[in-house]
Amino acid sequence: MHQANKPKRITSWHVIGAQLSHFRRAARLTQPALAEAVGVHEDTIGSIEQGRRALKIDLAEAFDEILGTKGALAVAVKKVPEREKLPAFVQSLVEHEEEALTLLSYENQVVPGLLQTAPYARAVFDCLYPPLDEDQADEWVSARLDRQRLLERKKPRPMLNFILEEVLLHRPVGGPDTLRGQLRHLRQCAELPFLGLQIMPTSRGAHASLDGPLVLLETPDHDHLAYIEAQRISFLVDDPGEVSVYQQVYGMLRSQALTPEESKGLLDDLLGES
């Protein structure tokens, strides 16, 4: 499996980390001294300065107070783009997702992020372990909903297809009311003229992607990519031979799933609207 050959990306967190390092040195403070002053472990300071850890707004404000930087760090944190507030292992997907001409997705555990409601997204993040703190969960929900602007893009209009395992329509993530709201949202999305929604019935004993979730993308330059994600790791695949295999997998999945019309009917049945 090949990862896309891209240089290491410099994010806002790298820039903010470099600023913190500069301000700390200018104040003639060591990392341990600054850590003690704000009540965190010195490794936290190192991780922030290296751009490996996001700087939270309350900690930024504390740094500004101690270092006399007149709110510079807090302002920088508030200006961080929404997509960079996502966990690092999905940022590579989001970069290509927002400008994709075509996006094909198969999901077997939860509703894809592009189709999640806010309550459902929050419930998904609340399931993570170790648990997220409330501010971080709020940031991730906001960033996830921000990604859904792809569905509103008109030029060029993206062509999207989602295949969901039927079990997702029954798993009460967030409780029955949250699930019902999510099902209603899926049914509305299924009417979008540029979006295909297909359900893979549980009664189908086997299918082409039992190995797990899959996302296929076509970029504005007509490059084809595959995105594979597991627990806290991901691969963005750009090798044409590998991507071709995943495209064959997805083509077979589409033939094995319910048609879009059959899938709408299933959702109607679950919502009691048939």
C-alpha positions in Angstrom: 0.0 0.0 0.0 1.4 3.4 -0.9 0.7 6.7 0.8 0.4 9.8 -1.4 3.8 11.3 -2.0 3.4 14.7 -0.4 6.0 16.7 1.6 5.2 17.1 5.3 2.5 19.6 5.6 3.1 22.7 7.8 -0.1 23.5 9.7 -1.2 26.4 11.8 -0.3 24.4 14.9 3.4 24.3 13.7 3.3 28.1 13.2 1.7 28.7 16.6 4.1 26.3 18.2 7.1 28.2 16.7 5.6 31.4 18.0 5.2 30.0 21.5 8.8 28.8 21.4 10.0 32.3 20.4 7.9 34.1 23.0 9.1 31.7 25.7 12.8 32.1 24.9 12.3 35.9 24.7 10.9 35.8 28.2 14.0 33.7 29.2 11.9 30.8 30.4 12.7 27.1 30.0 10.0 24.6 29.0 9.8 23.2 32.6 9.5 26.7 34.0 6.6 27.6 31.7 5.0 24.2 32.3 5.1 24.8 36.1 3.7 28.3 35.7 0.6 27.1 33.8 0.2 23.8 35.6 0.9 21.3 32.8 3.6 18.7 32.2 6.7 19.9 30.4 6.1 17.3 27.6 2.9 19.2 26.8 4.9 22.4 26.1 7.3 20.5 23.9 4.5 18.9 21.9 2.8 22.3 21.4 6.0 24.0 20.3 6.7 21.2 17.8 3.2 21.5 16.3 2.2 18.0 17.4 -0.4 19.1 19.8 -3.2 21.7 19.3 -3.0 24.7 21.6 -6.3 25.2 23.5 -7.7 28.7 23.9 -7.6 28.7 27.7 -4.0 27.6 27.7 -3.1 30.2 25.0 -4.7 32.9 27.1 -2.6 31.7 30.1 0.6 31.8 28.0 -0.2 35.3 26.8 -0.6 36.4 30.4 2.6 34.9 31.6 4.7 35.8 28.5 3.3 39.3 28.1 2.3 38.7 24.5 -0.9 40.8 24.6 -3.2 38.1 23.3 -1.1 37.1 20.3 -1.4 33.4 20.9 -5.1 33.4 21.7 -5.8 35.4 18.5 -3.7 32.9 16.5 -5.7 29.9 17.9 -9.0 31.6 17.1 -7.9 32.0 13.5 -7.0 28.3 12.9 -9.0 26.9 10.0 -11.8 24.5 11.0 -10.3 21.6 9.1 -7.1 21.8 11.1 -9.1 21.2 14.3 -9.8 17.7 13.0 -7.7 14.8 14.3 -4.5 14.6 12.3 -5.3 11.2 10.9 -8.2 12.5 8.8 -6.8 15.8 7.7 -5.3 14.3 4.6 -8.7 13.2 3.5 -10.3 16.6 4.2 -7.8 18.4 2.1 -8.8 16.4 -1.0 -12.5 16.0 0.0 -13.4 19.7 -0.1 -12.3 20.0 -3.8 -13.2 16.5 -5.0 -15.0 16.1 -8.3 -16.2 12.6 -7.4 -16.4 11.0 -4.0 -17.4 7.4 -3.5 -17.8 6.1 0.1 -18.5 2.7 1.8 -19.0 2.6 5.5 -19.7 -0.3 7.9 -19.6 1.2 11.4 -21.2 4.6 11.5 -22.9 7.0 9.1 -20.2 8.8 7.0 -19.2 12.2 8.4 -20.5 14.1 5.3 -24.0 12.8 6.1 -24.1 13.1 9.9 -26.4 15.3 11.9 -24.9 17.4 14.7 -26.4 15.2 17.5 -25.2 12.0 15.8 -21.7 13.4 15.2 -21.5 14.5 18.9 -22.6 11.0 20.0 -19.9 9.4 17.8 -17.2 11.6 19.3 -18.6 10.9 22.8 -17.9 7.2 22.2 -14.1 7.7 21.7 -11.6 6.4 24.2 -9.7 8.0 25.8 -12.6 10.4 26.2 -12.4 13.8 24.6 -12.8 16.9 26.7 -15.9 18.9 26.0 -14.2 21.8 24.2 -12.3 19.4 21.9 -15.5 17.4 21.1 -17.3 20.7 20.3 -14.4 21.7 17.9 -14.5 18.3 16.1 -18.3 18.4 15.7 -18.0 22.0 14.3 -15.2 20.9 11.9 -17.2 17.8 10.8 -20.3 19.9 10.0 -18.0 22.4 8.2 -16.9 19.6 5.8 -20.5 19.2 4.7 -20.3 22.4 2.7 -19.2 20.1 0.0 -22.8 19.2 -0.5 -23.6 22.8 -1.1 -20.9 23.4 -3.7 -22.2 24.3 -7.1 -19.1 24.9 -9.3 -18.2 22.3 -10.0 -21.0 20.2 -8.5 -19.5 17.1 -6.9 -20.8 13.7 -7.8 -21.2 11.6 -4.7 -22.2 8.0 -3.8 -22.5 6.4 -0.4 -22.9 2.8 0.4 -24.0 2.1 4.0 -24.3 -1.2 5.8 -27.9 -1.8 6.9 -26.8 -2.3 10.5 -26.0 1.5 10.7 -29.8 2.2 10.3 -30.5 0.2 13.5 -27.6 1.0 15.8 -29.0 3.7 18.2 -25.9 5.9 18.4 -26.9 8.7 20.7 -30.3 7.1 21.5 -33.5 6.4 19.6 -34.3 10.1 18.9 -30.8 10.9 17.6 -31.0 7.8 15.3 -34.4 8.8 14.0 -33.2 12.3 13.2 -30.2 10.8 11.4 -32.4 8.5 9.4 -34.6 11.4 8.4 -31.6 13.4 7.3 -30.3 10.4 5.2 -33.7 10.2 3.5 -33.5 13.9 2.7 -29.9 13.5 1.3 -31.1 10.6 -0.8 -33.2 13.1 -2.8 -30.2 15.3 -3.9 -29.8 14.9 -7.6 -26.0 14.6 -7.4 -25.9 12.1 -4.5 -26.5 8.3 -4.6 -27.4 6.5 -1.4 -27.3 2.7 -1.3 -27.8 0.3 1.6 -26.0 -3.0 1.8 -28.5 -5.4 3.2 -27.4 -7.5 6.2 -29.1 -10.5 4.5 -26.3 -10.3 1.9 -24.0 -13.0 3.3 -20.8 -11.7 1.8 -19.7 -8.8 -0.4 -16.6 -7.2 -1.9 -15.6 -5.0 1.0 -15.7 -7.1 4.1 -12.2 -5.8 4.8 -13.6 -2.4 5.9 -14.5 1.2 4.9 -13.3 2.8 1.7 -13.3 6.3 0.2 -12.4 7.0 -3.5 -11.7 10.5 -4.7 -11.2 12.2 -8.0 -9.3 15.5 -7.8 -9.7 18.6 -10.0 -6.6 17.4 -11.9 -8.4 14.1 -12.5 -6.0 12.2 -10.2 -7.7 9.2 -8.5 -7.0 8.5 -4.8 -8.2 6.0 -2.3 -8.5 6.7 1.4 -8.3 3.8 3.9 -8.9 4.4 7.6 -8.7 2.2 10.7 -8.4 3.0 14.4 -6.3 6.3 14.6 -4.4 5.5 11.4 -5.1 6.3 7.8 -3.6 5.9 4.3 -4.1 8.1 1.3 -3.3 5.8 -1.7 -2.2 7.3 -5.0 -0.6 4.4 -6.8 -2.7 3.9 -10.0 -2.5 0.1 -9.7 -3.7 0.1 -6.1 -6.4 2.7 -6.7 -7.7 0.6 -9.7 -8.2 -2.4 -7.4 -10.2 -0.3 -5.0 -12.3 1.1 -7.8 -13.1 -2.5 -8.9 -14.1 -3.3 -5.3 -16.4 -0.3 -5.2 -17.9 -1.2 -8.6 -18.8 -4.6 -7.3 -20.2 -3.1 -4.1 -22.6 -1.0 -6.0 -23.9 -4.0 -7.8 -24.4 -5.9 -4.6 -26.1 -3.2 -2.6 -29.8 -2.2 -2.9 -30.5 0.3 -5.6 -31.0 4.0 -4.6 -34.8 3.6 -5.0 -34.8 0.4 -2.9 -32.7 2.2 -0.3 -35.1 5.1 -0.1 -37.9 2.5 0.4 -36.0 0.9 3.2 -35.6 4.3 4.9 -39.2 5.1 4.4 -40.2 1.8 6.1 -37.9 2.5 9.1 -39.4 6.0 9.4 -42.9 4.7 9.1 -43.6 6.8 6.0 -44.1 4.1 3.4 
